[in-house]
């Protein structure tokens, strides 16, 4: 049974940091790219980062480049999103999604976690 479970969200002041975790079960990261997405109230879901199944290629939305990094621990079957220099506009529910194959394409994500709330506010 495929599952993705996010954690690590919370309330943080502007300029602060958070690290989100996405624990995968029921499959191995070696065969699937994993993306981090976010959805703010009244807005569509936006992909902010992705890591390929090899772990060798990462992608970031322009809005988070230079501030967010994505990494993974294959022994723990976990993907991380390190978020630095957070801004109020980063406030959203963050989701991780499993891509159906190994590449970081924008579509064809077949499983999703339940999401974790990130709020950036003073």
C-alpha positions as CSV (number, residue, x, y, z in Angstrom):
1,X,0.0,0.0,0.0
2,X,1.5,3.3,-1.1
3,X,1.6,6.0,1.4
4,X,3.2,9.4,1.8
5,X,3.2,11.2,5.1
6,X,4.4,14.8,5.5
7,X,5.5,16.4,8.7
8,X,7.4,19.4,9.9
9,X,5.1,22.3,9.2
10,X,4.3,25.0,11.6
11,X,4.3,28.7,12.4
12,X,7.5,30.5,11.8
13,X,8.5,34.2,11.6
14,X,9.6,35.8,8.3
15,X,13.2,34.9,7.7
16,X,12.9,31.7,9.6
17,X,13.5,28.1,8.6
18,X,11.6,24.8,8.5
19,X,12.4,21.4,7.3
20,X,9.5,19.3,5.9
21,X,9.7,15.5,5.7
22,X,7.9,13.1,3.4
23,X,8.1,9.5,4.5
24,X,7.2,7.1,1.8
25,X,6.0,3.5,2.2
26,X,4.9,0.8,-0.1
27,X,7.4,1.7,-2.8
28,X,11.1,2.7,-3.1
29,X,12.4,6.1,-4.0
30,X,14.8,4.4,-6.5
31,X,12.0,4.2,-9.0
32,X,10.0,7.4,-8.6
33,X,10.6,11.1,-8.6
34,X,9.1,13.0,-5.7
35,X,7.7,16.5,-5.8
36,X,6.9,19.0,-3.2
37,X,3.8,21.1,-3.9
38,X,2.0,23.8,-2.1
39,X,-1.5,25.3,-2.2
40,X,-2.3,28.7,-0.6
41,X,-6.0,29.6,0.1
42,X,-7.8,30.6,-3.1
43,X,-4.8,29.5,-5.3
44,X,-4.0,26.5,-7.4
45,X,-1.5,23.8,-6.4
46,X,2.1,24.9,-7.3
47,X,5.1,22.6,-7.6
48,X,7.9,24.1,-5.7
49,X,10.6,21.4,-5.9
50,X,11.2,17.9,-7.2
51,X,13.9,15.3,-7.1
52,X,14.4,12.5,-9.6
53,X,14.5,8.8,-8.7
54,X,18.3,8.8,-9.0
55,X,18.5,11.8,-6.7
56,X,20.8,13.4,-9.2
57,X,18.6,16.1,-10.6
58,X,16.5,18.6,-8.7
59,X,14.1,21.3,-9.8
60,X,12.8,24.4,-8.1
61,X,10.2,27.0,-8.8
62,X,11.6,30.4,-9.5
63,X,9.8,31.7,-6.4
64,X,11.9,29.5,-4.1
65,X,15.2,29.2,-5.9
66,X,18.1,29.9,-3.6
67,X,16.0,29.5,-0.5
68,X,14.7,25.9,-0.6
69,X,16.6,22.7,-1.1
70,X,15.4,19.2,-1.6
71,X,17.2,16.0,-0.5
72,X,16.4,12.4,0.3
73,X,17.6,9.6,2.5
74,X,17.0,6.3,0.7
75,X,17.6,4.3,3.8
76,X,14.8,6.1,5.5
77,X,12.7,6.3,2.3
78,X,12.3,10.0,3.1
79,X,12.4,13.2,1.1
80,X,13.1,16.5,2.8
81,X,12.3,20.1,1.8
82,X,14.6,22.5,3.6
83,X,13.0,26.0,3.6
84,X,15.2,28.9,4.5
85,X,14.5,32.7,4.5
86,X,10.8,32.1,4.6
87,X,8.4,34.8,3.5
88,X,4.8,35.4,4.2
89,X,4.0,34.4,0.7
90,X,5.3,30.9,1.4
91,X,2.3,30.3,3.6
92,X,0.4,27.3,2.3
93,X,-0.4,23.7,2.8
94,X,2.6,21.7,1.5
95,X,2.1,18.3,0.0
96,X,4.5,15.7,-1.4
97,X,3.5,13.7,-4.4
98,X,4.9,10.6,-6.0
99,X,5.5,10.8,-9.8
100,X,4.4,7.7,-11.7
101,X,8.0,7.3,-13.0
102,X,11.5,8.5,-12.5
103,X,11.4,12.0,-14.0
104,X,10.3,15.3,-12.6
105,X,7.6,16.1,-15.0
106,X,4.8,18.5,-14.0
107,X,2.0,16.0,-14.4
108,X,1.3,12.3,-13.7
109,X,1.7,12.4,-10.0
110,X,-0.2,9.4,-8.8
111,X,-0.1,9.5,-5.0
112,X,-0.2,12.3,-2.5
113,X,0.3,12.9,1.2
114,X,-2.3,14.6,3.4
115,X,-0.3,17.9,3.6
116,X,1.3,19.9,6.3
117,X,0.5,23.6,7.0
118,X,3.2,26.1,6.9
119,X,2.4,29.6,8.1
120,X,4.9,32.4,7.9
121,X,3.9,35.4,10.0
122,X,5.2,37.8,12.6
